[in-house]
């Protein structure tokens, strides 16, 4: 997971009872590499049975809280208590520069330097009402991790253990908005250009140490042959022929092994907008007095009934038969008298 995030991936971690060994953190969550991924060292579990601990957003400047702005007073977090959560002290890593006064010993330290001396920017985005960290974000390389110290998969009743929270019990709009925002923030960490609108240019990093220089692009159109595309001088892939919505697949080879990548092209938002069109806009598109407006089913039948349903031919046929019989009667009386 550390390598995945460092390479540009987004990782969400929701800590719960599976991280525990009794009342303390499991040994696998106490390793040095786990501490890097979790943005700190797990402490004890905080237990609050009185329903007085809950998520308490204060500062909403981070992009993850964009959807909360303007409606924060209507999100009643105190109705969704958190009974259990992990205690964690965010680890603000800093670069440890060795002293050079010891000659060869200092050179050994420099030569053996590893990831433990790297800086991983870390910040607490959200706290509980008891001011303990709830949501922590850490930057690792070109990717990021978000850690929530209580789970999001709790049932209303759990016989085998204590219930950690009631975030998703009842009308759980606030928790749903939070998880949705976390997910959106993580998947957009390094793939903002991998989910684009039609006619936009797809552009993303292509480090030649990890990816091929040349790809074949397979578009959603089956009648179009794959086209080659090469990495630009700034180690990026750019593709501009995105008029067709769908999935675009890239296939290349690195050291004889196939490498698959891709991006999605979606219709513009206006193409699926179902907002009712105003008459003024209809006049612009169709022309004034070149259409008819109907607000009820009866009006549709009156205005378009003949064209849509047609006209019965049977009454006219009966009338024609009557005329033929009358003519035949007159003719027979004339010639056979």
Backbone bond lengths (Angstrom), bond angles and torsions (degrees), N, CA, C in turn:
res aa  C-N    CA-C-N  psi(-1)  N-CA   C-N-CA  omega(-1)  CA-C   N-CA-C  phi
1 X - - - 1.458 - - 1.530 110.54 -
2 X 1.314 116.99 -38.51 1.469 120.05 178.34 1.520 110.72 -60.86
3 X 1.331 116.27 -46.61 1.465 120.17 179.87 1.518 111.24 -64.27
4 X 1.348 116.33 -37.45 1.465 120.49 179.81 1.526 110.53 -63.02
5 X 1.330 116.78 -46.63 1.460 119.92 -179.28 1.520 110.56 -68.05
6 X 1.319 117.14 -41.67 1.463 120.43 -179.08 1.523 111.16 -60.93
7 X 1.339 116.56 -30.72 1.449 120.21 178.71 1.511 114.36 -81.12
8 X 1.351 117.32 1.53 1.465 120.07 175.96 1.512 114.37 118.15
9 X 1.323 118.52 4.48 1.466 120.77 -178.06 1.514 112.59 -81.67
10 X 1.335 115.64 164.16 1.456 122.80 174.92 1.511 109.43 -111.97
11 X 1.332 117.70 133.31 1.462 122.52 -175.13 1.520 110.26 -131.08
12 X 1.337 116.69 127.19 1.453 122.05 174.29 1.513 109.83 -110.40
13 X 1.331 117.24 129.50 1.462 122.90 179.88 1.523 108.35 -122.08
14 X 1.336 116.10 127.42 1.462 121.88 178.19 1.525 107.20 -119.78
15 X 1.316 115.74 103.20 1.461 121.54 -172.15 1.515 111.61 -78.72
16 X 1.336 116.10 138.00 1.455 121.65 178.54 1.506 111.45 -149.96
17 X 1.335 116.34 -147.86 1.464 120.29 -174.09 1.522 112.68 -70.22
18 X 1.342 118.26 -21.93 1.466 120.01 -179.92 1.530 112.32 -70.81
19 X 1.310 117.46 -12.57 1.469 120.60 176.56 1.515 111.88 -89.35
20 X 1.320 117.35 -0.28 1.464 121.28 -172.35 1.518 112.20 -104.17
21 X 1.309 114.27 149.73 1.464 123.27 168.13 1.519 105.95 -125.41
22 X 1.323 114.76 89.52 1.459 119.49 -169.62 1.507 109.71 76.51
23 X 1.309 116.89 -123.38 1.467 120.91 -179.49 1.516 112.31 -101.28
24 X 1.334 117.73 1.05 1.455 120.91 179.49 1.518 109.61 -118.41
25 X 1.311 116.37 172.32 1.461 121.25 -179.27 1.522 110.38 -72.22
26 X 1.308 115.94 142.19 1.453 121.55 176.33 1.524 109.83 -62.13
27 X 1.333 116.07 151.14 1.464 120.94 -176.48 1.516 112.15 -59.47
28 X 1.342 117.10 -32.21 1.470 119.51 -179.29 1.521 112.09 -68.23
29 X 1.350 116.93 -17.55 1.460 120.90 178.04 1.528 111.43 -96.08
30 X 1.331 116.93 3.64 1.449 120.94 -177.35 1.519 113.13 -108.08
31 X 1.335 117.22 -0.60 1.462 120.22 -178.68 1.521 110.98 -71.32
32 X 1.326 115.15 165.61 1.455 120.31 -179.27 1.526 111.72 -64.10
33 X 1.336 116.84 -41.96 1.459 119.38 -179.35 1.518 110.96 -69.08
34 X 1.357 117.21 -34.94 1.462 120.17 176.76 1.519 110.74 -65.35
35 X 1.317 115.52 -37.97 1.465 119.30 178.69 1.526 110.79 -62.82
36 X 1.324 117.20 -36.65 1.466 120.27 177.84 1.519 110.89 -65.23
37 X 1.340 116.48 -43.61 1.465 120.16 -177.64 1.520 111.13 -71.29
38 X 1.350 117.50 -37.79 1.464 121.55 -176.63 1.521 112.94 -82.23
39 X 1.330 117.40 -2.24 1.470 122.88 178.41 1.518 112.34 69.41
40 X 1.321 118.08 17.12 1.454 121.17 178.28 1.511 110.60 162.68
41 X 1.319 115.42 -177.84 1.467 121.44 -178.51 1.522 109.73 -100.46
42 X 1.333 116.28 129.33 1.456 120.14 178.55 1.518 110.29 -66.88
43 X 1.337 115.83 134.71 1.450 121.17 176.88 1.511 110.71 -103.01
44 X 1.326 115.82 -133.43 1.466 120.69 -179.85 1.532 109.16 -92.45
45 X 1.319 114.99 165.89 1.458 120.72 175.66 1.529 109.26 -86.10
46 X 1.315 115.75 131.72 1.462 121.31 177.87 1.524 108.11 -91.27
47 X 1.337 116.15 126.15 1.462 121.91 -177.93 1.521 109.40 -115.90
48 X 1.335 115.65 127.60 1.467 121.18 179.92 1.521 108.73 -135.89
49 X 1.335 118.55 95.66 1.472 121.31 -175.90 1.528 114.21 -79.52
50 X 1.322 118.85 -6.26 1.471 121.62 -170.54 1.528 113.43 -93.79
51 X 1.330 118.10 11.18 1.467 122.87 177.08 1.533 112.39 59.58
52 X 1.338 116.14 27.34 1.459 119.13 -179.42 1.523 112.67 -108.02
53 X 1.341 116.77 8.68 1.456 121.17 176.32 1.521 108.84 -114.30
54 X 1.313 116.78 129.40 1.457 121.58 -177.82 1.524 108.33 -156.44
55 X 1.320 116.00 166.15 1.457 120.51 176.80 1.529 109.34 -65.87
56 X 1.317 115.45 136.90 1.457 119.25 -174.21 1.528 110.40 -135.23
57 X 1.345 118.20 81.99 1.472 120.24 178.77 1.525 111.04 -63.30
58 X 1.316 115.70 132.09 1.455 121.32 178.68 1.528 110.89 -117.55
59 X 1.306 116.18 -60.74 1.457 122.30 -179.82 1.520 109.40 -97.66
60 X 1.340 117.52 120.19 1.460 122.06 -174.98 1.532 112.12 -110.68
61 X 1.316 117.34 28.38 1.457 119.87 -177.06 1.522 112.72 -78.92
62 X 1.334 117.84 -23.69 1.460 120.52 -178.63 1.528 110.33 -67.57
63 X 1.344 118.41 145.26 1.471 120.51 -179.60 1.522 114.55 -57.48
64 X 1.335 118.16 -24.33 1.458 119.92 -179.10 1.521 111.40 -65.77
65 X 1.338 117.49 -20.99 1.462 120.98 -178.83 1.528 112.65 -102.02
66 X 1.313 117.30 17.58 1.460 120.71 -177.47 1.522 112.28 -58.25
67 X 1.335 117.18 -41.78 1.467 120.60 -177.29 1.522 112.47 -73.25
68 X 1.349 118.91 -11.45 1.453 122.16 -178.69 1.527 112.31 -88.19
69 X 1.315 115.59 -19.68 1.461 118.89 -173.75 1.527 110.90 -67.71
70 X 1.316 114.85 131.39 1.457 120.98 179.90 1.508 113.86 94.53
71 X 1.347 118.22 -18.97 1.468 120.77 -179.83 1.526 110.78 -125.96
72 X 1.347 116.27 13.35 1.462 118.82 -174.65 1.525 112.57 -60.83
73 X 1.345 117.78 -31.10 1.462 119.36 -179.53 1.525 112.50 -72.43
74 X 1.323 117.14 -19.84 1.458 120.40 179.58 1.514 114.27 -89.40
75 X 1.338 117.49 -6.75 1.464 121.70 178.81 1.522 108.82 -94.50
76 X 1.315 116.07 102.01 1.463 121.79 -173.93 1.523 109.88 -87.70
77 X 1.321 116.13 83.60 1.461 121.34 -177.84 1.517 112.11 -64.21
78 X 1.339 118.49 -27.29 1.465 120.20 -177.70 1.527 112.88 -67.55
79 X 1.328 116.98 -10.33 1.464 119.87 175.62 1.525 112.30 -84.64
80 X 1.320 116.34 -3.02 1.465 121.36 -178.27 1.530 108.60 -125.32
81 X 1.334 116.68 77.18 1.475 120.21 -173.93 1.522 112.57 -67.93
82 X 1.321 114.61 152.96 1.467 123.49 173.90 1.521 107.09 -113.90
83 X 1.325 116.91 113.31 1.458 121.73 -177.89 1.532 111.98 -85.33
84 X 1.311 116.58 -34.46 1.451 122.12 -177.88 1.530 109.86 -134.75
85 X 1.300 116.00 138.77 1.461 120.21 171.69 1.515 108.16 -154.61
86 X 1.309 115.50 157.16 1.454 120.78 179.34 1.514 110.49 -79.11
87 X 1.298 115.00 139.90 1.455 119.81 170.37 1.510 109.33 -87.40
88 X 1.307 117.01 132.35 1.460 121.25 -179.36 1.521 108.45 -148.78
89 X 1.308 115.14 135.52 1.453 120.37 176.22 1.513 108.13 -102.92
90 X 1.330 117.94 110.30 1.466 119.45 -178.36 1.521 111.28 -52.31
91 X 1.318 115.30 131.08 1.448 122.37 -177.39 1.522 109.26 -91.21
92 X 1.303 116.88 105.05 1.460 121.60 178.84 1.525 107.33 -85.80
93 X 1.346 115.46 92.55 1.464 120.01 -175.83 1.512 111.05 -71.76
94 X 1.288 116.60 147.62 1.466 121.54 175.77 1.511 109.29 -137.12
95 X 1.311 115.08 156.31 1.457 120.16 -178.99 1.520 110.40 -74.89
96 X 1.316 115.59 127.90 1.467 120.56 -179.70 1.517 109.22 -98.56
97 X 1.312 116.32 105.75 1.454 120.62 -179.10 1.529 109.28 -90.32
98 X 1.345 118.48 121.71 1.459 120.58 -178.00 1.522 111.53 -71.99
99 X 1.305 113.97 153.38 1.456 119.39 175.38 1.528 110.20 -72.70
100 X 1.327 117.79 143.70 1.463 120.94 -178.95 1.528 111.58 -105.22
101 X 1.343 115.88 14.79 1.455 118.84 -177.75 1.517 113.21 -83.08
102 X 1.310 116.80 -8.16 1.453 119.47 -174.39 1.518 112.54 -104.87
103 X 1.317 117.94 18.99 1.454 121.90 173.09 1.501 114.04 59.55
104 X 1.344 117.47 -117.54 1.450 123.24 -174.94 1.526 111.91 -61.95
105 X 1.331 117.99 -34.89 1.465 120.55 179.24 1.517 110.35 -61.78
106 X 1.330 116.75 -40.47 1.470 120.60 178.79 1.514 110.65 -66.12
107 X 1.329 117.58 -38.68 1.464 120.35 177.92 1.514 111.56 -63.48
108 X 1.349 117.11 -37.63 1.460 120.49 177.39 1.525 110.56 -62.86
109 X 1.319 116.58 -39.25 1.468 120.27 -179.88 1.524 109.83 -65.90
110 X 1.321 116.75 -43.23 1.454 120.22 179.94 1.519 111.34 -64.67
111 X 1.303 116.64 -40.97 1.466 120.15 -178.39 1.515 112.17 -69.46
112 X 1.334 116.42 -26.73 1.465 119.78 -177.50 1.522 112.00 -101.47
113 X 1.324 116.97 12.72 1.468 119.06 179.57 1.513 109.79 -64.01
114 X 1.347 116.81 141.17 1.460 121.88 -179.53 1.514 109.95 -135.08
115 X 1.325 115.77 -160.88 1.464 120.21 -174.75 1.523 112.56 -65.17
116 X 1.336 117.92 -17.00 1.461 119.04 -177.75 1.520 112.00 -65.80
117 X 1.345 117.96 -17.41 1.463 121.07 179.62 1.517 111.99 -96.37
118 X 1.325 118.47 1.61 1.450 121.20 -179.67 1.519 110.68 -80.28
119 X 1.317 115.19 158.43 1.467 121.07 179.05 1.513 108.84 -99.59
120 X 1.335 116.38 129.56 1.457 122.05 177.57 1.535 107.67 -119.98
121 X 1.325 118.26 96.78 1.464 120.37 -179.38 1.526 111.16 -55.18
122 X 1.324 115.90 128.78 1.465 121.81 -174.28 1.516 109.14 -134.77
123 X 1.333 116.67 139.05 1.458 120.22 176.51 1.517 110.40 -147.43
124 X 1.321 115.34 147.46 1.462 122.20 176.16 1.524 108.46 -89.64
125 X 1.321 116.48 117.64 1.464 121.14 -175.87 1.520 112.63 -92.19
126 X 1.325 116.69 -27.10 1.460 120.13 -172.91 1.519 108.84 -148.87
127 X 1.326 116.65 140.23 1.462 121.76 178.23 1.523 110.38 -123.69
128 X 1.331 114.66 164.27 1.456 120.52 172.76 1.525 108.99 -83.98
129 X 1.309 115.52 172.93 1.463 119.64 178.44 1.522 112.01 -65.14
130 X 1.344 118.34 -19.14 1.463 121.57 175.36 1.518 112.03 -88.42
131 X 1.353 117.10 8.16 1.460 126.26 176.29 1.515 113.68 72.50
132 X 1.328 118.88 10.15 1.455 121.24 174.06 1.529 109.37 -79.67
133 X 1.340 117.52 148.68 1.472 119.76 -179.72 1.524 112.27 -61.62
134 X 1.326 115.98 135.16 1.467 121.33 177.87 1.530 111.64 -112.71
135 X 1.321 116.64 -47.92 1.463 121.46 -179.27 1.522 108.75 -124.52
136 X 1.338 115.75 122.65 1.458 122.13 -176.73 1.523 108.70 -122.64
137 X 1.318 116.32 138.95 1.459 121.75 177.27 1.519 109.47 -117.75
138 X 1.325 115.89 136.17 1.471 121.16 177.15 1.512 109.67 -132.30
139 X 1.321 115.52 135.65 1.456 122.87 175.69 1.527 108.19 -94.59
140 X 1.341 116.56 122.88 1.461 121.75 177.51 1.524 107.09 -124.85
141 X 1.313 116.52 111.44 1.455 119.05 -176.90 1.519 110.48 61.57
142 X 1.326 116.74 -126.62 1.464 121.28 178.78 1.524 112.29 -99.34
143 X 1.340 118.51 8.13 1.460 122.51 178.58 1.512 110.98 -118.03
144 X 1.324 116.24 -176.23 1.459 120.23 -178.43 1.523 111.03 -146.74
145 X 1.331 115.24 156.55 1.461 123.95 177.47 1.518 107.85 -123.15
146 X 1.332 116.74 139.63 1.458 122.01 170.37 1.520 108.47 -122.37
147 X 1.328 116.47 126.61 1.456 122.62 -175.55 1.521 109.06 -117.75
148 X 1.335 116.97 120.88 1.460 122.52 172.21 1.517 107.03 -104.77
149 X 1.323 117.82 128.57 1.461 121.53 -169.75 1.522 113.54 -86.98
150 X 1.309 117.88 14.85 1.467 122.46 172.56 1.522 107.20 -142.19
151 X 1.334 118.61 150.23 1.470 119.61 -172.50 1.524 113.03 -79.47
152 X 1.331 115.36 167.51 1.468 121.62 178.81 1.530 110.68 -118.22
153 X 1.333 117.32 15.11 1.465 120.96 -176.00 1.528 111.70 -120.60
154 X 1.329 116.34 26.79 1.456 119.64 -176.66 1.521 112.42 -77.98
155 X 1.334 115.35 141.98 1.455 120.93 175.01 1.525 109.40 -89.44
156 X 1.336 115.38 164.96 1.462 119.24 179.55 1.523 111.13 -64.98
157 X 1.335 116.65 -35.40 1.459 121.33 178.77 1.519 108.36 -136.16
158 X 1.300 115.57 136.26 1.456 121.65 179.37 1.525 108.04 -137.30
159 X 1.326 116.43 111.18 1.462 120.59 -174.49 1.516 112.55 -76.67
160 X 1.327 118.70 -32.02 1.455 121.39 -172.37 1.525 113.58 -80.00
161 X 1.331 118.56 -14.48 1.459 121.28 -177.53 1.520 109.68 -160.61
162 X 1.304 115.54 175.97 1.459 120.44 177.26 1.533 110.69 -72.53
163 X 1.303 114.83 145.44 1.461 120.20 174.23 1.527 108.17 -79.71
164 X 1.321 115.70 133.15 1.460 119.75 -175.61 1.519 112.85 -80.07
165 X 1.343 118.02 -37.38 1.462 119.45 -177.62 1.519 109.60 -162.65
166 X 1.312 114.70 175.00 1.466 122.36 175.11 1.525 110.11 -123.89
167 X 1.328 116.26 37.04 1.462 120.31 -177.43 1.515 112.27 -62.34
168 X 1.338 116.79 -36.09 1.456 120.51 -177.11 1.524 111.62 -113.06
169 X 1.328 116.01 36.26 1.457 122.07 175.78 1.528 107.93 -110.18
170 X 1.333 116.98 131.60 1.458 120.10 -179.74 1.517 111.57 81.63
171 X 1.319 116.56 -143.88 1.463 122.02 179.87 1.535 108.24 -86.57
172 X 1.335 114.81 88.67 1.458 121.41 -167.14 1.530 113.05 -92.40
173 X 1.314 118.32 40.11 1.464 120.97 -178.86 1.527 113.14 -57.27
174 X 1.341 120.27 -45.85 1.474 118.49 -178.35 1.528 113.07 -59.70
175 X 1.337 117.42 -46.19 1.464 120.40 -179.16 1.523 110.56 -65.86
176 X 1.321 116.79 -39.29 1.468 120.09 178.48 1.526 110.47 -62.40
177 X 1.327 116.94 -42.67 1.464 120.55 178.75 1.522 110.87 -63.06
178 X 1.353 116.11 -38.36 1.462 119.59 -179.18 1.526 111.08 -66.48
179 X 1.328 117.53 -47.97 1.463 120.74 -178.81 1.520 110.27 -64.64
180 X 1.320 116.54 -39.85 1.463 120.14 178.18 1.529 110.43 -62.24
181 X 1.342 116.54 -41.94 1.461 120.35 -179.48 1.527 111.29 -67.26
182 X 1.342 116.74 -39.90 1.461 120.23 177.71 1.520 109.93 -61.44
183 X 1.331 115.88 -45.74 1.466 120.26 -179.37 1.519 111.15 -61.64
184 X 1.328 116.74 -47.61 1.462 120.40 -179.53 1.516 111.35 -61.68
185 X 1.333 116.42 -39.36 1.457 120.31 -179.55 1.521 111.56 -66.50
186 X 1.327 117.22 -36.93 1.459 120.85 -178.77 1.525 111.80 -73.90
187 X 1.310 117.35 -43.09 1.464 118.57 -176.83 1.519 111.63 -73.07
188 X 1.319 117.03 -18.58 1.454 120.34 177.46 1.513 112.26 -94.10
189 X 1.328 117.62 4.00 1.458 120.74 -175.99 1.521 111.41 -58.39
190 X 1.332 116.60 -44.34 1.461 118.70 -177.03 1.515 111.96 -139.37
191 X 1.342 116.40 15.04 1.456 119.44 -177.25 1.521 111.25 -131.15
192 X 1.341 115.59 31.02 1.461 118.07 -177.95 1.522 111.11 -58.83
193 X 1.341 116.73 -34.09 1.449 119.92 -178.29 1.526 112.53 -86.88
194 X 1.321 118.80 1.66 1.460 121.28 -179.84 1.521 112.00 -91.33
195 X 1.318 117.29 -1.31 1.456 121.82 177.19 1.524 106.21 -135.81
196 X 1.323 116.35 90.93 1.459 121.09 -168.10 1.517 110.44 -123.73
197 X 1.333 115.38 171.97 1.459 121.85 176.51 1.519 110.10 -93.55
198 X 1.320 115.66 163.01 1.466 119.88 179.26 1.523 110.86 -59.14
199 X 1.324 114.51 144.27 1.457 124.69 179.10 1.530 113.63 70.80
200 X 1.362 116.52 5.52 1.460 119.14 172.60 1.529 109.36 -88.67
201 X 1.315 116.56 160.53 1.466 121.72 -178.27 1.528 108.86 -91.37
202 X 1.321 116.68 123.47 1.459 121.39 174.12 1.519 108.65 -78.79
203 X 1.325 116.89 126.66 1.460 121.21 -177.49 1.518 108.94 -143.71
204 X 1.332 116.99 126.97 1.462 120.60 179.35 1.520 109.55 -154.87
205 X 1.339 114.78 161.23 1.460 121.49 -177.14 1.518 111.19 -66.35
206 X 1.336 115.44 148.30 1.457 121.03 176.95 1.532 108.82 -146.08
207 X 1.326 114.63 77.56 1.456 121.11 -179.89 1.528 109.05 -65.62
208 X 1.324 117.37 118.21 1.459 121.13 -175.40 1.526 112.81 -68.71
209 X 1.327 117.21 -10.52 1.463 119.05 174.13 1.523 111.58 -77.13
210 X 1.331 116.45 -17.72 1.460 120.46 -177.24 1.523 113.07 -121.40
211 X 1.348 117.42 -21.11 1.452 120.90 -173.33 1.528 110.45 -129.13
212 X 1.347 116.77 159.67 1.477 120.17 177.95 1.527 111.26 -68.38
213 X 1.321 114.50 161.54 1.463 119.62 177.95 1.522 111.56 -84.11
214 X 1.341 116.99 -31.14 1.465 122.14 -176.49 1.527 109.15 -123.51
215 X 1.341 115.41 140.04 1.457 122.20 177.42 1.526 109.70 -127.11
216 X 1.326 114.44 160.59 1.457 121.93 165.74 1.529 107.03 -104.35
217 X 1.342 116.71 128.77 1.460 121.61 -178.04 1.526 109.39 -99.58
218 X 1.342 115.82 122.38 1.461 122.42 176.92 1.524 107.89 -105.35
219 X 1.328 117.13 117.34 1.462 122.27 -177.45 1.525 110.46 -90.73
220 X 1.354 118.41 169.29 1.465 120.73 177.78 1.525 113.66 -65.37
221 X 1.320 118.27 -17.63 1.461 121.42 -179.68 1.519 109.83 -82.69
222 X 1.329 116.06 116.79 1.453 121.03 -177.88 1.525 112.48 -68.84
223 X 1.341 117.04 -23.91 1.458 119.56 -178.47 1.529 112.94 -83.78
224 X 1.319 117.27 0.27 1.451 120.47 -179.41 1.528 109.85 -105.56
225 X 1.308 117.24 128.13 1.464 121.85 -179.20 1.526 110.08 -72.69
226 X 1.338 117.66 150.73 1.467 120.04 177.35 1.514 111.38 -62.21
227 X 1.318 115.18 143.03 1.459 120.69 -178.15 1.529 109.48 -116.88
228 X 1.329 118.31 144.90 1.465 120.87 179.75 1.531 111.14 -78.91
229 X 1.318 115.53 148.77 1.457 121.18 176.22 1.521 107.79 -143.75
230 X 1.332 116.28 139.45 1.463 121.14 -174.85 1.522 110.89 -114.91
231 X 1.304 115.38 158.94 1.460 122.46 177.89 1.526 109.76 -73.81
232 X 1.317 116.82 137.07 1.457 121.72 179.25 1.526 110.46 -79.09
233 X 1.316 115.86 175.67 1.454 120.43 -176.63 1.512 114.32 -64.74
234 X 1.355 118.11 -24.06 1.461 120.90 179.00 1.521 112.18 -95.88
235 X 1.336 115.78 23.98 1.470 121.90 177.17 1.526 112.12 58.64
236 X 1.311 115.65 49.27 1.460 120.78 176.53 1.518 109.35 -133.18
237 X 1.333 114.53 154.81 1.456 122.24 173.00 1.522 107.57 -106.32
238 X 1.331 116.56 128.95 1.460 120.77 177.86 1.522 109.01 -128.61
239 X 1.347 115.16 132.31 1.470 120.72 179.38 1.521 107.80 -137.98
240 X 1.331 116.23 125.24 1.467 120.01 -171.24 1.531 114.53 -111.32
241 X 1.336 118.08 -7.54 1.468 119.49 -177.05 1.528 109.95 -89.96
242 X 1.328 115.54 72.97 1.468 121.57 -173.58 1.520 111.33 -116.80
243 X 1.335 117.00 42.86 1.459 120.13 -179.61 1.520 112.74 -75.07
244 X 1.332 118.44 -21.14 1.458 122.74 -176.96 1.529 109.94 -102.15
245 X 1.349 118.93 122.42 1.471 119.28 176.91 1.521 111.12 -69.02
246 X 1.326 115.43 151.34 1.456 120.83 179.40 1.516 111.35 139.74
247 X 1.339 115.48 -164.34 1.459 121.87 -178.32 1.530 110.36 -97.84
248 X 1.311 115.73 129.15 1.462 122.44 176.86 1.536 107.93 -108.08
249 X 1.329 116.61 123.12 1.454 121.74 -177.18 1.519 111.04 -107.47
250 X 1.327 115.51 138.63 1.452 122.25 177.50 1.528 108.28 -115.86
251 X 1.333 115.99 131.91 1.452 120.48 179.63 1.519 109.53 -130.00
252 X 1.334 115.72 125.79 1.452 121.47 177.32 1.516 110.21 -138.71
253 X 1.319 116.86 -178.90 1.460 121.38 -178.71 1.525 108.97 -132.62
254 X 1.312 115.33 132.40 1.459 122.67 176.97 1.524 108.21 -128.69
255 X 1.320 116.81 118.02 1.473 122.70 -177.16 1.523 111.71 55.41
256 X 1.333 115.30 38.37 1.451 120.59 177.81 1.509 115.26 80.87
257 X 1.339 118.42 -2.86 1.455 122.33 -179.27 1.527 110.17 -104.53
258 X 1.354 117.56 136.96 1.470 119.89 179.28 1.529 111.28 -69.28
259 X 1.307 115.95 140.97 1.465 123.28 176.71 1.519 107.46 -124.06
260 X 1.326 116.58 123.94 1.461 121.99 -177.86 1.518 110.15 -111.79
261 X 1.306 116.47 131.69 1.465 122.76 175.30 1.525 107.40 -137.58
262 X 1.298 117.16 179.68 1.456 118.72 179.14 1.513 112.74 177.49
263 X 1.325 115.72 176.94 1.457 121.99 176.72 1.528 108.37 -154.69
264 X 1.314 115.39 163.61 1.470 122.01 -177.38 1.522 110.16 -112.51
265 X 1.328 115.15 139.90 1.467 121.55 176.30 1.522 107.57 -117.41
266 X 1.323 116.41 125.43 1.463 122.04 -176.40 1.520 110.84 -114.99
267 X 1.317 114.78 156.24 1.457 119.59 172.99 1.518 109.94 -62.87
268 X 1.319 116.22 149.31 1.451 119.52 176.02 1.527 109.96 -64.42
269 X 1.311 115.42 154.08 1.457 120.62 -176.46 1.526 112.04 -57.50
270 X 1.314 116.61 -35.52 1.469 120.14 -178.02 1.528 111.99 -66.11
271 X 1.334 117.30 -23.70 1.463 120.23 -177.96 1.521 112.60 -71.21
272 X 1.322 117.47 -21.30 1.469 121.12 179.94 1.527 111.57 -116.72
273 X 1.330 116.63 18.33 1.459 121.32 179.29 1.531 109.59 -78.59
274 X 1.331 117.34 116.98 1.461 122.16 -177.57 1.532 112.60 -99.21
275 X 1.318 116.76 17.74 1.462 119.79 177.45 1.529 109.94 -64.85
276 X 1.344 117.05 136.94 1.465 121.25 -178.29 1.524 111.40 -62.03
277 X 1.326 115.43 134.28 1.459 121.05 -178.15 1.526 109.34 -77.88
278 X 1.311 116.11 135.62 1.461 121.35 178.45 1.533 109.90 -79.56
279 X 1.361 117.25 150.82 1.482 120.55 179.27 1.520 113.58 -54.39
280 X 1.326 117.37 -36.16 1.466 119.56 -179.65 1.525 110.79 -62.21
281 X 1.333 116.81 -37.53 1.461 119.61 178.63 1.520 111.04 -70.99
282 X 1.343 117.15 -35.43 1.467 120.68 176.08 1.528 110.98 -63.36
283 X 1.337 116.03 -39.09 1.462 119.48 177.76 1.524 110.78 -61.21
284 X 1.336 115.40 -37.32 1.464 119.06 -179.23 1.522 111.33 -69.84
285 X 1.345 116.25 -40.29 1.462 120.63 -175.29 1.526 111.98 -80.99
286 X 1.356 117.57 -46.48 1.462 122.03 -173.55 1.522 113.33 -99.63
287 X 1.332 115.59 -22.93 1.461 118.93 -176.06 1.516 110.13 99.71
288 X 1.328 117.72 139.73 1.469 120.71 -179.59 1.527 111.83 -63.81
289 X 1.343 116.36 142.36 1.470 125.26 177.22 1.527 112.58 61.67
290 X 1.328 116.98 22.08 1.457 119.89 176.74 1.524 111.47 -109.76
291 X 1.300 116.39 12.66 1.465 121.29 178.32 1.517 108.18 -150.84
292 X 1.303 116.33 166.24 1.463 122.42 178.54 1.518 108.90 -122.89
293 X 1.317 116.39 141.14 1.453 122.65 179.05 1.525 109.22 -103.35
294 X 1.313 116.56 134.65 1.461 122.26 177.21 1.505 108.51 -129.80
295 X 1.320 116.98 130.89 1.468 121.60 -179.70 1.517 112.82 -108.48
296 X 1.346 117.74 -3.15 1.465 120.64 179.25 1.528 109.09 -143.45
297 X 1.318 116.21 160.45 1.455 121.48 -178.39 1.522 111.50 -62.55
298 X 1.332 116.24 -36.55 1.467 120.12 -179.35 1.522 110.25 -61.84
299 X 1.329 116.07 -39.35 1.459 119.62 -179.42 1.520 111.10 -66.92
300 X 1.304 117.26 -35.73 1.472 120.50 178.10 1.517 110.02 -64.86
301 X 1.325 118.70 -41.76 1.463 121.98 179.36 1.519 111.18 -66.92
302 X 1.350 117.15 -38.71 1.450 119.77 -178.16 1.524 111.22 -69.81
303 X 1.300 117.03 -38.45 1.450 120.65 -175.83 1.526 112.97 -80.97
304 X 1.317 116.39 -31.36 1.445 119.06 -173.45 1.521 112.33 -128.61
305 X 1.338 117.31 15.01 1.460 119.97 -174.49 1.517 113.84 -59.64
306 X 1.320 117.88 -47.56 1.460 120.92 -177.89 1.523 111.66 -65.34
307 X 1.294 115.43 -43.24 1.459 118.52 -178.18 1.509 112.20 -68.69
308 X 1.373 117.29 -35.06 1.457 120.33 -175.02 1.524 112.08 -85.64
309 X 1.364 117.56 -38.70 1.462 121.12 -174.64 1.524 112.20 -96.74
310 X 1.335 118.18 -34.01 1.460 121.26 -175.86 1.520 111.15 93.43
311 X 1.347 118.06 -177.10 1.462 122.50 -177.62 1.524 109.59 -124.41
312 X 1.351 116.02 138.83 1.462 121.46 -179.32 1.525 110.78 -66.14
313 X 1.336 117.75 131.98 1.461 122.53 179.81 1.527 112.10 -95.42
314 X 1.330 118.25 -17.28 1.464 121.75 -174.67 1.531 113.08 -61.26
315 X 1.350 121.08 -46.79 1.476 119.07 178.86 1.523 112.45 -57.93
316 X 1.327 117.37 -40.50 1.465 120.64 178.41 1.527 110.91 -65.13
317 X 1.317 117.58 -37.73 1.458 121.00 178.92 1.535 111.06 -64.49
318 X 1.324 116.96 -42.28 1.478 120.32 178.43 1.519 110.40 -62.31
319 X 1.328 116.97 -40.40 1.459 120.44 178.91 1.531 110.75 -63.49
320 X 1.339 115.88 -41.07 1.464 119.65 179.20 1.532 110.50 -63.86
321 X 1.315 117.44 -39.93 1.478 120.36 177.74 1.516 110.65 -63.19
322 X 1.325 117.16 -39.26 1.464 120.84 178.68 1.523 111.27 -63.56
323 X 1.341 116.12 -41.81 1.466 119.72 178.07 1.520 110.32 -63.63
324 X 1.336 118.28 -42.72 1.461 121.47 179.67 1.518 110.64 -61.77
325 X 1.321 117.64 -43.23 1.469 120.91 178.59 1.529 111.66 -62.77
326 X 1.328 116.48 -40.35 1.470 119.61 179.68 1.514 110.80 -65.01
327 X 1.347 116.52 -43.93 1.464 119.92 179.10 1.523 110.38 -63.38
328 X 1.326 117.00 -41.50 1.466 120.82 -179.39 1.538 110.37 -64.63
329 X 1.329 117.11 -36.52 1.459 120.62 179.04 1.524 110.58 -66.91
330 X 1.308 118.21 -44.20 1.459 121.81 179.18 1.509 111.61 -63.68
331 X 1.296 118.10 -44.24 1.449 122.22 -177.93 1.532 110.88 -65.68
332 X 1.299 116.11 -40.00 1.477 118.65 -179.17 1.524 110.88 -66.13
333 X 1.340 118.58 -38.84 1.460 121.10 178.69 1.533 111.84 -67.92
334 X 1.319 117.41 -31.16 1.433 121.01 -177.70 1.528 112.37 -71.88
335 X 1.316 117.38 -41.53 1.451 120.72 -172.32 1.529 113.36 -95.04
336 X 1.327 118.84 -9.89 1.474 118.82 -177.69 1.519 112.46 -119.48
337 X 1.282 117.33 24.83 1.462 119.01 175.91 1.537 110.73 -87.09
